[in-house]
Amino acid sequence: MFVCNILLIRKLQKVQKQRPTMMHDLYVHRANRLSMKMTKMLVLCTAYFLLATAPISTYFVVESYLRPGYEESGNYLALAKRDLIWAACYLFGLSNYCVNFYLYTATNDRFYKEFKALIHCQPR
């Protein structure tokens, strides 16, 4: 995801440089501003996704090595701690969905306006 975001940002920068030759000057500034906002939203959402899913991914790797030892030892305290760590990592991973909503609302005016209209039951 990180590499694809970098490639996408490079492509958007290239298009942004070409935009003045393809569009009227009145629209270039607006299009560039929208492009920058969307790029920021993309980078923030991806960064938080990677941050939020790193613990559960790490847990699965570490747990695959430790599982045989835990199951053979019958140490119920260690098993309970393992389950607690799994639950915390899993919930942190799920927080990505909640944070995405706030990132979309904060960085995307169109999304915010549509959400506001939806909450107030205004027809579009």
C-alpha positions in Angstrom: 0.0 0.0 0.0 2.8 2.4 0.9 4.6 1.8 -2.5 1.3 2.2 -4.4 0.6 5.5 -2.6 4.0 6.8 -3.5 3.4 5.8 -7.1 0.0 7.5 -7.1 1.4 10.7 -5.5 4.1 10.9 -8.2 1.5 10.4 -10.9 -0.8 13.1 -9.4 2.2 15.5 -9.3 2.9 14.8 -13.0 -0.8 15.4 -13.9 -0.8 18.5 -11.8 2.1 19.9 -13.9 0.3 19.1 -17.1 -3.1 20.4 -16.0 -2.5 24.1 -17.1 -2.1 23.0 -20.7 -5.3 20.9 -20.6 -7.7 23.2 -18.6 -8.7 26.8 -18.5 -6.8 28.8 -15.9 -10.0 29.4 -13.8 -10.3 25.7 -13.1 -6.6 24.7 -12.6 -6.3 26.1 -9.1 -9.5 24.4 -7.9 -8.5 21.1 -9.5 -5.1 21.3 -7.9 -6.5 22.1 -4.5 -8.9 19.2 -4.7 -6.2 16.9 -5.8 -4.0 17.9 -2.9 -6.8 17.4 -0.4 -7.6 13.9 -1.8 -3.9 13.0 -1.7 -3.6 14.1 1.9 -6.7 12.1 2.8 -5.3 9.0 1.0 -1.9 9.3 2.8 -3.5 9.8 6.2 -5.9 6.9 5.8 -3.1 4.6 4.6 -0.7 5.6 7.3 -3.4 5.0 10.0 -4.3 1.7 8.4 -0.7 0.5 8.5 -0.4 1.8 12.1 -3.6 0.1 13.2 -3.0 -3.3 11.5 0.7 -3.6 12.5 0.0 -4.9 16.0 -2.5 -7.6 15.0 -0.2 -8.7 12.1 2.8 -8.8 14.5 0.7 -10.7 17.0 -0.2 -13.4 14.5 3.5 -13.9 13.5 4.7 -14.1 17.2 1.7 -16.2 18.3 2.4 -18.8 15.6 5.8 -19.5 17.1 4.6 -19.4 20.8 1.3 -21.4 20.4 2.8 -24.9 20.7 4.6 -24.0 23.9 1.5 -22.4 25.5 -0.8 -25.3 24.6 1.6 -28.0 25.9 2.5 -26.2 29.1 -1.1 -25.8 30.3 -0.3 -22.4 31.7 -3.7 -20.8 31.9 -2.4 -17.4 33.0 -0.2 -17.2 29.9 -3.2 -18.3 27.7 -5.4 -15.6 29.3 -2.7 -12.9 28.7 -2.4 -14.1 25.1 -6.2 -13.8 24.6 -6.1 -10.3 26.2 -3.3 -9.2 23.9 -5.2 -10.5 20.9 -8.4 -8.7 21.9 -6.5 -5.4 22.4 -4.7 -5.7 19.0 -7.9 -6.7 17.3 -9.8 -3.7 18.7 -7.0 -1.4 17.8 -7.1 -2.8 14.2 -10.9 -2.2 14.1 -10.3 1.4 15.2 -9.2 2.0 11.6 -12.8 2.1 10.5 -13.8 4.7 13.0 -10.8 6.9 12.4 -11.4 6.7 8.6 -14.8 8.3 9.1 -13.3 11.2 10.9 -10.5 11.6 8.4 -12.9 11.6 5.5 -15.1 14.2 7.3 -12.2 16.4 8.2 -10.4 16.3 4.9 -13.2 16.0 2.3 -15.7 18.9 2.1 -17.9 17.0 -0.3 -18.2 14.0 2.0 -18.9 16.3 5.0 -21.7 18.1 3.1 -23.3 14.9 2.0 -23.1 13.4 5.5 -24.6 16.6 7.0 -27.5 16.4 4.4 -28.0 12.8 5.3 -28.2 13.5 9.0 -30.7 16.4 8.5 -32.7 14.2 6.1 -32.3 16.8 3.2 -33.1 15.5 -0.2 -30.3 15.7 -2.8 
